Amino acid sequence: MEKFRDKIVWITGSSSGIGEATAYRLAEENATLILTALEEDVLQEVRQKCLGKGAPDVAILPYDLSNLQDLPALVETAWQQFGRIDIMYNNAGISQRTNTIDTEMNMIHKIMDIDYFAPVIITKALLPKMLANGGGQFVTTTSIAGCFGFPLRCAYSSAKHALYGFFETVHAEYYDQNIRVTLVCPGRVQTKISFYALDKGGKRHGKMDAGQANGVTPEQAANKIVRAIYKKKREVLVGKTELLMAYIKRFFPGLCARLARKVKSM
């Protein structure tokens, strides 16, 4: 299959989990890739695997997305890699495992910087370039925690809610100029997000939550995400029965609030 031949796709958070698995699926569809994450050595390994799976070329741009100041320069560097970017997948993120009282403001700022402000800055820098180039697509990983409040996720849920507001606005404003938005809404996926999640005092949670361990695999998630990107779907939900909560929220918000109070959040 060559559904993404001649497409340039930039993926943040591409060293593991959903981002890595999606990179491999896009490579199999002959996409040219730009990969960003913290770990340069891991990105090099992912790059080699992508080339082996069929990607014509793969550039890596290691970066700490909590460094907001230099993000416009990163965007310029990414654009110059292949002269354009057709699809921007804002996938990188960080979560938490603390209740509201124990969530210090520096933790809230860090989560909002990585999960919300970084995608916003990247998008604002890329959008004029895409418009001048005839259009493009923004793909963003949100969460079912962006559909309703969730225990131990006050900052994470806030950031994911905010992503919906921002990218739905971009979609409405620039749809007629060939800008498309796809919101990826995962439930429980077997990734390292809980391992790296911030616990009380800013320490790593350091383990995979039981519910997450029973979620879909990153490969299953990537298959669904790549289909949604290709079809330019507005939203794609990824997971198992936990996704029912997203529909309950839409049609029975009071019931959703009661159920959310009972959710086992680890």
C-alpha positions as CSV (number, residue, x, y, z in Angstrom):
1,M,0.0,0.0,0.0
2,E,1.2,3.5,-0.8
3,K,-1.6,5.7,0.6
4,F,0.9,8.3,1.9
5,R,3.4,8.3,-0.9
6,D,4.8,11.9,-1.5
7,K,3.4,13.0,1.9
8,I,5.7,14.6,4.5
9,V,4.5,13.8,8.0
10,W,6.0,15.2,11.2
11,I,5.2,13.3,14.4
12,T,6.1,14.4,17.9
13,G,6.4,11.9,20.7
14,S,7.5,9.3,18.1
15,S,10.1,7.4,20.2
16,S,7.5,5.1,21.8
17,G,3.8,4.2,22.2
18,I,1.2,5.6,19.8
19,G,3.7,7.9,18.1
20,E,6.2,5.2,17.3
21,A,3.6,2.7,16.1
22,T,2.0,5.3,13.9
23,A,5.4,6.1,12.4
24,Y,5.8,2.5,11.4
25,R,2.4,2.3,9.8
26,L,3.0,5.5,7.9
27,A,6.3,4.2,6.8
28,E,4.6,1.1,5.4
29,E,2.4,3.5,3.5
30,N,5.5,5.2,2.0
31,A,5.3,8.4,3.9
32,T,8.4,10.6,4.4
33,L,8.7,11.2,8.1
34,I,10.1,13.8,10.5
35,L,10.4,12.3,14.0
36,T,10.6,14.3,17.3
37,A,11.1,13.2,20.8
38,L,13.5,13.6,23.7
39,E,15.8,10.7,23.1
40,E,18.1,11.0,20.1
41,D,19.4,7.5,20.4
42,V,15.9,6.0,20.5
43,L,14.8,8.2,17.5
44,Q,17.8,6.8,15.5
45,E,16.5,3.3,16.1
46,V,13.0,4.2,15.1
47,R,14.3,5.9,12.0
48,Q,16.1,2.8,10.9
49,K,13.0,0.7,11.4
50,C,10.9,3.2,9.4
51,L,13.4,3.1,6.6
52,G,13.2,-0.7,6.6
53,K,9.4,-0.6,6.5
54,G,9.3,1.5,3.4
55,A,9.7,5.2,4.3
56,P,11.6,7.0,1.4
57,D,13.4,9.2,3.9
58,V,13.3,9.9,7.7
59,A,14.6,13.0,9.5
60,I,15.0,13.1,13.3
61,L,14.7,16.3,15.3
62,P,15.3,15.5,19.0
63,Y,13.6,18.2,21.2
64,D,12.2,18.9,24.7
65,L,8.8,20.3,24.0
66,S,8.7,22.0,27.4
67,N,11.1,24.5,25.9
68,L,8.4,26.7,24.3
69,Q,10.7,29.6,23.5
70,D,12.6,27.8,20.7
71,L,9.7,26.0,19.2
72,P,9.2,28.4,16.3
73,A,12.9,27.7,15.3
74,L,12.2,24.0,15.5
75,V,9.2,24.4,13.2
76,E,11.4,26.3,10.7
77,T,14.0,23.5,10.9
78,A,11.4,20.8,10.4
79,W,9.9,22.6,7.4
80,Q,13.4,23.0,5.8
81,Q,14.0,19.2,6.0
82,F,12.0,18.4,2.9
83,G,10.7,21.9,1.9
84,R,7.2,21.4,3.3
85,I,5.0,19.5,5.8
86,D,1.7,18.0,4.7
87,I,0.6,16.4,8.0
88,M,1.5,17.6,11.5
89,Y,0.8,15.0,14.1
90,N,1.0,16.6,17.6
91,N,1.2,13.4,19.6
92,A,3.6,14.1,22.5
93,G,2.2,14.4,25.9
94,I,2.7,13.9,29.7
95,S,0.1,12.8,32.2
96,Q,-0.2,12.8,36.0
97,R,-1.4,10.7,38.9
98,T,-2.2,13.3,41.6
99,N,-5.4,14.7,43.1
100,T,-6.2,18.4,42.7
101,I,-4.8,19.4,46.2
102,D,-1.6,17.5,45.6
103,T,-1.1,18.9,42.1
104,E,1.3,21.8,42.5
105,M,1.2,24.7,40.1
106,N,4.6,23.9,38.6
107,M,3.2,20.5,37.7
108,I,0.1,22.1,36.1
109,H,2.4,24.5,34.1
110,K,4.6,21.7,32.9
111,I,1.7,19.6,31.7
112,M,0.0,22.5,30.1
113,D,3.2,23.5,28.4
114,I,3.9,20.1,26.8
115,D,0.3,18.9,26.2
116,Y,-1.4,22.2,25.1
117,F,0.9,25.2,24.5
118,A,3.5,23.2,22.5
119,P,1.0,22.0,20.0
120,V,-0.5,25.5,19.8
121,I,2.8,27.1,19.1
122,I,3.7,24.5,16.5
123,T,0.4,24.9,14.8
124,K,0.5,28.7,14.8
125,A,4.0,28.6,13.2
126,L,3.0,25.9,10.6
127,L,-0.4,27.2,9.7
128,P,0.7,30.2,7.5
129,K,3.2,27.9,5.7
130,M,0.6,25.3,5.0
131,L,-1.9,27.9,3.8
132,A,0.8,29.3,1.4
133,N,1.5,25.8,0.2
134,G,-2.2,25.0,-0.6
135,G,-3.3,23.3,2.6
136,G,-2.5,20.6,5.1
137,Q,-3.7,18.5,8.0
138,F,-3.2,18.8,11.7
139,V,-3.6,15.6,13.7
140,T,-3.6,15.9,17.5
141,T,-3.7,13.3,20.3
142,T,-6.3,14.3,22.9
143,S,-7.8,11.8,25.3
144,I,-11.2,10.7,26.7
145,A,-10.0,12.7,29.6
146,G,-10.5,15.6,27.2
147,C,-14.2,14.7,27.0
148,F,-15.0,14.6,30.7
149,G,-13.3,15.2,34.0
150,F,-11.3,12.2,35.3
151,P,-9.9,11.5,38.8
152,L,-6.2,12.2,39.3
153,R,-6.0,14.1,36.0
154,C,-6.9,17.8,36.8
155,A,-4.1,19.3,34.7
156,Y,-4.0,16.6,32.1
157,S,-7.8,16.7,31.5
158,S,-7.6,20.5,31.4
159,A,-5.0,20.4,28.7
160,K,-6.9,17.8,26.6
161,H,-10.1,19.8,26.9
162,A,-8.2,22.9,25.7
163,L,-6.9,21.0,22.6
164,Y,-10.4,20.3,21.5
165,G,-11.3,24.0,21.7
166,F,-8.2,25.2,19.8
167,F,-8.2,22.6,17.0
168,E,-12.0,22.7,16.4
169,T,-11.6,26.5,16.0
170,V,-8.7,26.0,13.5
171,H,-10.9,23.5,11.6
172,A,-13.8,26.0,11.5
173,E,-11.7,28.9,10.5
174,Y,-9.5,27.4,7.8
175,Y,-11.6,24.5,6.4
176,D,-12.4,26.4,3.2
177,Q,-8.6,27.0,2.7
178,N,-8.0,23.2,2.6
179,I,-6.9,22.8,6.3
180,R,-8.1,19.7,7.9
181,V,-8.0,18.6,11.5
182,T,-8.2,15.1,13.0
183,L,-8.6,14.7,16.7
184,V,-7.3,11.4,18.0
185,C,-9.1,10.5,21.3
186,P,-7.5,7.4,23.0
187,G,-8.9,5.6,25.9
188,R,-6.6,3.0,27.4
189,V,-3.6,2.1,25.3
190,Q,-0.6,0.0,26.3
191,T,2.0,2.8,26.3
192,K,4.5,4.2,28.7
193,I,2.4,7.3,29.5
194,S,1.5,6.1,33.0
195,F,5.2,5.2,33.7
196,Y,6.3,8.7,32.9
197,A,3.3,10.4,34.5
198,L,4.0,12.9,37.2
199,D,3.2,11.7,40.8
200,K,3.1,13.7,44.0
201,G,6.2,15.9,44.3
202,G,6.8,15.7,40.5
203,K,8.2,12.2,40.7
204,R,7.6,9.6,38.0
205,H,4.6,7.3,38.6
206,G,7.0,4.5,37.5
207,K,4.5,1.8,36.6
208,M,1.8,0.9,34.1
209,D,-1.7,1.2,35.5
210,A,-3.7,-2.0,35.5
211,G,-6.5,-0.6,33.3
212,Q,-4.0,0.6,30.8
213,A,-2.3,-2.8,30.7
214,N,-5.6,-4.2,29.5
215,G,-6.0,-1.6,26.8
216,V,-5.5,-1.9,23.1
217,T,-1.9,-2.2,21.8
218,P,-0.1,0.7,20.2
219,E,-0.2,-1.2,16.9
220,Q,-4.0,-1.5,17.1
221,A,-4.3,2.1,17.9
222,A,-2.0,3.1,15.0
223,N,-4.0,1.1,12.5
224,K,-7.1,3.0,13.4
225,I,-5.3,6.4,13.5
226,V,-3.7,6.0,10.1
227,R,-7.1,5.1,8.6
228,A,-8.6,8.2,10.1
229,I,-5.8,10.4,8.9
230,Y,-6.1,9.1,5.4
231,K,-9.9,9.7,5.4
232,K,-9.4,13.1,7.1
233,K,-11.9,12.2,9.8
234,R,-12.7,15.0,12.2
235,E,-12.3,12.7,15.3
236,V,-11.4,9.1,15.9
237,L,-11.9,7.3,19.2
238,V,-9.3,4.6,20.0
239,G,-9.8,2.0,22.7
240,K,-12.2,-0.6,24.1
241,T,-15.4,-0.3,26.2
242,E,-14.1,2.7,28.1
243,L,-14.9,4.8,25.0
244,L,-18.6,4.4,25.9
245,M,-18.0,7.2,28.5
246,A,-17.4,9.6,25.6
247,Y,-20.9,8.9,24.2
248,I,-22.5,8.9,27.6
249,K,-21.0,12.3,28.2
250,R,-22.6,13.6,25.0
251,F,-26.1,12.3,25.6
252,F,-26.3,11.8,29.3
253,P,-23.9,14.2,31.0
254,G,-25.4,13.7,34.5
255,L,-24.9,10.0,34.3
256,C,-21.3,10.5,33.0
257,A,-20.5,12.7,36.0
258,R,-21.7,9.9,38.4
259,L,-19.8,7.2,36.5
260,A,-16.6,9.3,36.4
261,R,-16.6,9.5,40.2
262,K,-16.5,5.7,40.3
263,V,-13.8,5.2,37.7
264,K,-10.7,3.4,38.8
265,S,-8.1,5.8,37.6
266,M,-5.1,3.5,37.9
